[in-house]
Amino acid sequence: MSWLFFTILSYFFLAVSALFDRYFLVGPVPHPKVYTFYIGILGLFLCLILAPLAMPLPEKSFILLGIVAGIIRIFAILFLTEGLVRSEVSRVVPAIGGLLPIFSFLFFFLVSPSQEILSITQITAFIFLVLGSILISMREISFRSFSLNNIKYPITAAFLYASTFFLTKTLFLKTSFLHGFFLIILGGGLGTLYFLIFKKDRELIISQKPTQKISGLFILGQIFGGAAITSQYYAVFLAKPSQVPLINALEGIRYVFLFLFVFLLSLWQPQLLKEEMRGKILIQ
């Protein structure tokens, strides 16, 4: 199957996962470091399951590359959640949706051979996809949405995510999908151990122990998140280096799925949408 199929599939799962993320960050687990820590710890448990299949590991240099990619990814998640907590979702998400593919394009443009650079037609499509990702997710279109104060966290998150995609594709060019995926998840889990170094962070994590019900919902959300990441990384594995920025540029598909999910939920609970289905929102 093509990278495009797995890209679309990953954004479907990411849309479901986003509903869980939003629920936790505005409710039971409002602290970004705590939320990111538990994501990484679950990754370590997944590594225990995958370990027998991922052995023997590749060369040491590739092991290091995968772990570094995973560590960067976990900090990208941290800056994303920090942005969601400190600012409005309608400003954070469009900023990342617009900046991530641009950073990704620059990474691959600087290192890819000339024959792998996108054609004029593909670059035009790339620009429209990026603009569409921004416009479809914004509640308000204004220059105020792009002030430095609003997007400093999204800028950092987008840059870190782009770095992860670049390192991930570099790793996949040298190893199998299973080896690369295992190392990246392992790196993410090891990266979260950083939060245990500082006493203040340790106390915060210990004080935010989730209840059994919250733990169940969190694991369910992470199952969808895991399916999303697996599909997205497999799309990166299948794609050519020059096509990875297109995977990032297709972020707008996630918003379409989110729109459909909210619409279906509104059939059960009409008050969920309120004014969201009015004319200009539908046009957008």
C-alpha positions in Angstrom: 0.0 0.0 0.0 1.1 3.6 -0.6 2.4 6.1 1.9 -0.7 8.2 1.2 -3.1 5.5 2.5 -1.2 5.2 5.8 -1.0 9.0 6.1 -4.8 9.4 5.9 -5.2 6.5 8.3 -2.8 8.1 10.8 -4.7 11.4 10.7 -8.0 9.5 11.3 -6.5 8.0 14.5 -4.9 11.3 15.4 -8.3 13.0 15.3 -9.7 10.5 17.7 -6.6 10.8 19.9 -7.0 14.6 19.9 -10.4 14.3 21.5 -8.9 12.4 24.4 -5.9 14.9 24.7 -8.3 17.8 24.9 -10.3 16.1 27.6 -7.3 15.3 29.8 -5.5 18.7 29.3 -8.6 20.7 30.4 -9.6 18.3 33.1 -8.0 15.4 34.9 -4.4 16.0 33.9 -3.9 19.7 33.2 -0.1 19.7 33.6 1.8 19.2 30.4 4.8 17.6 32.0 2.6 15.0 33.8 0.7 14.2 30.7 3.9 13.9 28.6 5.5 11.8 31.3 2.7 9.2 31.2 2.8 9.1 27.4 6.5 8.2 27.5 6.1 5.6 30.3 3.4 3.8 28.3 5.9 3.8 25.4 8.4 2.0 27.6 5.9 -0.7 28.3 5.2 -1.0 24.6 9.0 -1.5 24.1 9.0 -4.4 26.5 6.4 -6.1 24.2 8.3 -5.3 21.0 11.8 -6.1 22.4 11.8 -9.8 21.4 10.7 -8.9 17.8 13.2 -6.0 17.5 16.3 -8.1 18.4 19.1 -8.1 17.4 19.4 -4.3 17.3 21.2 -2.5 14.4 24.6 -0.8 14.6 25.3 1.5 17.6 25.2 4.7 15.4 21.6 3.8 14.3 20.6 3.0 17.9 21.7 6.5 18.9 20.0 8.1 16.0 16.7 6.4 16.9 16.9 7.2 20.6 17.7 10.9 19.8 14.7 11.0 17.4 12.4 9.6 20.2 13.8 12.1 22.8 13.1 15.0 20.5 9.6 13.7 19.8 8.8 13.6 23.5 9.8 17.2 23.9 7.8 18.2 20.9 4.8 16.7 22.7 5.7 18.7 25.8 5.8 22.0 23.9 2.6 21.2 22.1 0.8 20.5 25.3 2.3 23.6 26.9 0.9 25.6 24.0 -2.5 24.1 24.4 -2.6 24.9 28.1 -1.2 28.4 27.8 -3.0 29.6 24.7 -6.1 28.9 22.6 -6.4 25.7 20.6 -7.6 27.6 17.6 -4.2 29.5 17.6 -1.9 26.7 18.6 -3.1 24.0 16.1 -3.1 26.2 13.0 0.4 27.5 13.8 1.8 23.9 14.1 -0.2 22.8 11.1 1.3 25.6 9.0 4.9 25.6 10.4 5.6 21.8 10.7 5.5 21.1 6.9 7.6 24.2 6.2 10.3 23.2 8.7 10.1 19.7 7.3 10.5 20.9 3.7 13.5 22.9 4.7 15.2 20.0 6.4 14.8 17.7 3.4 15.5 20.4 0.9 18.9 21.1 2.5 20.1 17.5 2.5 18.2 15.7 -0.4 19.8 15.3 -3.8 18.4 17.6 -6.5 16.5 14.8 -8.3 14.4 14.1 -5.1 13.3 17.7 -4.7 9.6 18.3 -5.3 8.5 19.4 -8.8 6.9 22.8 -9.4 3.5 21.1 -9.5 4.1 19.3 -6.2 5.5 22.5 -4.5 2.3 24.3 -5.6 0.2 21.5 -4.1 2.4 21.6 -1.0 1.7 25.4 -0.6 -2.1 24.9 -1.0 -2.1 22.0 1.5 -0.3 24.1 4.1 -2.6 27.1 3.6 -5.6 24.8 3.8 -4.4 23.3 7.0 -4.2 26.7 8.5 -7.5 28.1 7.2 -9.6 25.0 8.0 -8.5 25.0 11.7 -8.8 28.7 12.5 -11.7 30.2 14.4 -10.5 33.7 13.6 -8.4 34.9 10.8 -6.3 37.9 11.9 -2.7 38.9 12.3 -3.1 38.8 16.0 -3.3 35.0 15.8 0.3 35.0 14.6 1.9 37.2 17.2 5.1 35.9 18.7 3.5 35.5 22.1 0.8 33.2 20.7 3.1 31.0 18.6 6.4 30.7 20.6 5.4 27.3 21.9 3.9 26.1 18.5 7.1 27.3 16.7 9.2 25.2 19.0 6.9 22.2 18.8 6.7 22.4 15.0 10.5 22.6 14.7 11.0 19.7 17.0 8.4 17.6 15.2 10.1 18.4 11.9 13.4 17.4 13.3 11.9 14.1 14.5 10.5 13.3 11.0 13.8 14.1 9.4 15.8 11.9 11.8 13.1 9.2 11.5 13.3 9.0 7.7 17.1 9.0 7.9 16.9 6.0 10.3 14.4 4.2 8.1 16.7 4.5 5.1 19.2 2.4 7.1 17.1 0.0 9.2 13.8 -1.9 9.0 10.6 -0.4 10.1 10.3 -2.5 13.3 13.9 -1.7 14.4 13.4 2.1 13.7 10.0 2.2 15.4 11.2 0.4 18.5 14.2 2.7 18.9 12.1 5.9 18.5 9.5 4.7 21.1 12.4 3.7 23.4 14.0 7.1 23.1 10.7 8.8 23.9 10.4 6.7 27.1 13.9 7.4 28.1 13.3 11.1 27.4 10.5 11.3 29.9 12.9 10.1 32.7 14.3 13.7 32.5 11.2 14.9 34.3 12.2 12.8 37.4 15.6 14.6 37.8 14.1 17.7 39.3 12.3 17.5 42.7 9.5 19.9 41.8 8.6 17.8 38.7 8.8 14.6 40.6 6.4 15.9 43.3 4.1 17.2 40.6 4.0 13.8 38.9 3.4 11.9 42.2 0.7 14.3 43.2 -1.2 13.7 39.9 -1.7 10.0 40.2 -4.7 9.2 38.0 -7.7 7.2 39.3 -8.7 3.8 37.9 -11.3 5.4 35.6 -9.0 8.1 34.3 -6.2 5.5 33.8 -8.6 3.4 31.6 -9.6 6.4 29.5 -5.9 7.5 29.2 -4.9 4.0 28.0 -7.8 4.0 25.5 -6.7 7.4 24.2 -3.1 6.2 23.9 -4.2 3.1 22.0 -5.6 5.4 19.3 -2.5 7.6 19.6 -0.3 4.5 19.2 -2.2 3.4 16.1 -1.8 6.9 14.7 1.9 7.1 15.3 2.4 3.6 13.9 0.5 4.5 10.7 2.3 7.8 10.4 5.8 6.3 10.9 5.0 3.6 8.4 3.9 6.2 5.9 7.3 7.9 6.5 9.0 4.5 6.0 7.3 4.0 2.6 7.7 7.6 1.3 10.7 9.0 -0.4 12.6 11.6 1.6 11.1 14.4 -0.6 7.6 13.2 0.1 7.8 13.4 3.9 7.0 17.2 3.9 3.8 16.2 2.0 2.8 13.9 4.8 3.1 16.8 7.2 1.3 19.1 4.8 -1.7 16.8 4.8 -2.4 17.7 8.4 -5.7 19.3 7.3 -7.2 15.9 6.9 -7.1 15.5 10.7 -9.4 18.6 11.0 -11.8 17.1 8.5 -12.1 14.0 10.6 -12.5 16.1 13.7 -15.3 18.0 12.1 -17.1 14.8 11.2 -16.7 13.3 14.7 -18.1 16.5 16.3 -20.9 16.5 13.8 -21.8 12.9 14.6 -21.6 13.6 18.3 -24.0 16.5 17.8 -26.6 14.2 16.5 -26.6 12.6 20.0 -25.9 15.9 21.9 -27.0 18.8 19.8 -25.7 21.4 22.3 -22.1 20.3 21.5 -21.9 22.3 18.3 -24.0 25.4 19.2 -22.8 27.9 16.6 -20.2 25.8 15.0 -22.3 24.7 12.0 -23.2 28.2 10.8 -22.5 29.4 7.3 -19.0 30.8 7.4 -17.7 27.8 9.4 -19.0 25.4 6.8 -17.4 27.5 4.0 -14.1 27.5 5.9 
